């Protein structure tokens, strides 16, 4: 793009049409927050210690 934009982080629940050569990542706070809450409730040791939360590969969310 003329302004030098090389990537977009999209928080809107819509698909964007972008020029070729621009990277885009779709962020969904609702599903990420639900996932975090789930792991906080279900991933603990018998002593109560929290386990690491797995992360998604950002490359799979690009279009």
Secondary structure, 3 states (H helix, E strand, C coil): CCCCCCEEEECCCCCCCCCCCCEEEECCHHHHHHHHHHHHHHCECCCCCECCCCCCCHHHHCC
